[in-house]
Amino acid sequence: MQKTILMDVDGVLVTGRPQDGAHLFTDLEVDLGISLEALQSGFFRPSWSAIVTGQKKLVPELTEALKTIAPHVSAQTLIDYWFKNDSRLDTQVRDAMRELRAAAHLVYLATNQEHLRARYLMETLALGAEVDGIFYSAAIGHKKPSPEFYAHVGRALASKGDSIVLIDDTEANVLAARAHGWSAIHWLPGMTIPAALATL
């Protein structure tokens, strides 16, 4: 039976910095002179939820936050640094996705992203050539594990729930997918796509 595989991005397909897989902001203070705690408290905690669900745009929100956090850094400089340092593709996962598509299964990205990074993933990292499409929170208006995210994807796919499989490293997202009637795999370090799918 043809399956529709929904791939989470961060923590599954993309795993940190290209050079070593470390967290993208590991050297943020050294490289850009920005305290990670200041960025968290001044930008991510107050603004990210609205940005990642499409209610606000990244650039103006980040621009405003940086006036206080780090006036010496432009929003575009930080965005370029951020995206570049969060772009390490797990080639084993990518190759497994290729094999699934070659076997006539459908593969989509299903991810919590804002608009600019979603475009970066599909165009700059060329993931658009590796999948049948992308479902992301800013375009949907809801993020995983919100039931509305899964309902939107289900309507768009018009697929039976038992043919849909979510692969995600966040347990809450996996549980929500199962509650929606899908199959779901909680992705953990060391797993492989073929072995994980074989457990279903």
N, C-alpha and C positions, 0 to 999 in steps of 0.2 A: 504494500500500500504506500502510495506517495505520502510523504510527511512534509510538514512545513516546520522548519527549524528556525527558531527565533534566538539570535545570538546577542547576549549582552556584550557591551564593548569593554568598558574599563574593568580590569580584573580578570577578564576572560580572553578577549582578542587583543587588547592593548594593555601592556603591562609596564607602565612607567617610562623612565628615561631610556632613550635609544642605546646609550653607551653602557649602562649597567643594570637597568631595570629598577633603579631606586625611585623613590617618590619624586614626582616632578619638581616639588619645591624644596628638595633637600638642601640645595645651595643657594636658595633665594636671597638670603641676607648677604652672602658673600658676593654673589653675581650682580644683584641689583640694589642692594642696600635697603631691602624691605624686610621687616620682621614678619615672620609667618603668623605669629600671634596677632600682630596688628592687622594683617590682611584678613585673618579669620574674623576678628572682632569688629573690624571697621567695614568689611565688605561682605564676606561669605555669610556670616550668621544673619545680618539684617537684610541682605538683598538677594541671596542666591535662590531661595525658594521661588520668588516671583520671577526671576530671570529664567530659571530652568523650566518653568511652566508657561513661558511666553507672555507673561503679564508685563514684564519690563524688559528693556533691551540692555545687553551687556555693556556696550561702549559708554553710553551716558552714565550708567550707574557706577561703573568702574572709574570713569573720569572724575566724578564727584567725590568718590571715596578716596582716590589718590591725592586729592588736594590736601587732605589732612594726613593720610598715612605716609605718603611719599611724593611730595610735590615735584621732586626731581625726576620722576619717572612718568612717561606718558602711558595712557591706557593701551595704545597700540604696541608699545615696547613690551609691556607686561603680557599682553595677549600673545604676541609672537613667541615670547619666552615660554609661556605656559603651554601652548599647543606643540611647540617643537619638543619640549621636555616631557610630553605625555603622548608619545607616538611610537613606542616600541611594539611592533607587531609580533605576536607569537606565531611564528611561521608554521609550527606544527598544527595549530588551530586553523590557520588560514588554509593550509593544504587539505585538512580534513573537510573544510567547507567546500573546497573545489571538488573533492571526491563525492560529496553528497550531491552537489549540483550535477556532476557528471552522471550520477545514478538516477537522475530525474526527480530528485527531491528539491523543494524550494528552500532557500535560505535568505532570511531577512535579518537586519540589525534591529534590535528592540532595546532602546537605551534612553537613559535620562541625560539629555543634552540640551544646550541652548543652540540657537540657529547657526552662529558662526562656526562653532566647533563641529556641528553636524556636517556643515559644508566642507570643512577641512578634512574630516574623516572620509567623506565620499569622493572629494576631488583631489586634494593634495596627497592624501595617503592612498588614493586610488581604490578605496574599498567599494566604490560604485561598480567597478568591474567584477567584483568578487561576490556580489549578492544580487538578489532579485528586488531589493528595495530597502528602505529604512523607515522605522517607526520611532519617532523621538518625542520626548515630553514637551518641548517648547512648541512644536507644531500641533500636538494633540491638545495641549492645555492642561494636562494632568501627567503626573509622574508615577512610575512604579514605586510602591505597591498599590497605588490607588485603583480601585475596581474600574474606574472610568477609563484608565489606560488600557486595561485588558479588553474591556467592552469595545472600545474604539478599534483596536487591532482585530478583534474577532469579526466585527462588522466589515472591515476593509478586506479581510481575507475571505470571508464567506465560506470558511472551512469548518468542518465538524471539529469539536473540541478535542476529540481523541486522536486527531491527526496532527495537532499542534504540539510542539515540544519547545519549551523555553529552557535555555542553558544560561544560568546566572550565578554569580558568586555571592549574592546577597540572599540570605535565607528567607527574609520577609517577602522578597519578590517571588521566590520559588513557591512559598506557601500560598501566596495570593493567586498565582497562576493555577495551582492545583485546585484551589477553591473555585476558580472560574471554569473548571472542567478540563483544563489542559494537563498534559504531562509536563513534568519539569525536573530538571537536574540541578542539584546544588553543586556548583563547580568548586572544586578544591584543588590546591596545588598538587601536581603530579598526575592529575587525571588526563585521559585522552578522550577525544570525541567518540571514536568507534567503541571503545570499551564502555563509556558512559551510556551511549545509546543502546548498547546490548543489554543493559540492565532493565530496560523498560519492558 
